[in-house]
């Protein structure tokens, strides 16, 4: 007795299933867009790029995206707020966030509205990112060592320790700037 079901496969001459011969329909583009949006929010530019890689008809892609925007299924504003919250939780500052949001196709108005909606405290975020990376010691132990060495009076050692402290401050400052924070957000953390 045979337990396997009989499956009829289309023949080589049957063109009904061939993706190369059928033109994509707007419904196909919409399904692809909805699948992308179901995973996460996308900016209009991101969604358009991804769909145009898959579907050659740019007019159909633009038409479907216009309908999705009208139905509020795709929103640059919602995407901007989502991206902002995600990057804030990773400890990024305002400069890096703005640059990244522009790269993803968001305009300055959407970015400003997202900042107004979320209202991040940049000083607290800078302090949190700083403490996560460097701990609570302001200069990494260099300043404390410097103070004990000053009592001994050796000028060369003092100079070497001062240079080490300056290098450490510069390293920490570069890290905070790389994260996108302005100097006014983190300079108080570098002070002795």
Secondary structure, DSSP 8 states (H G I E B T S, - for coil): ---S-------TT--SS-TTTS---HHHHHHHHHHHHHHS---HHHHHHHHHHH-S-HHHHHHHHHHHHHTTSS-HHHHHHHHHHHHHHTT--HHHHHHHHHHTT--HHHHHHHHHHH---HHHHHHHHHHHHH-S-TTTTHHHHHHHHHTTT-HHHHHHHHHHHHHHHHHHHHHHHHTT--HHHHHHHH--
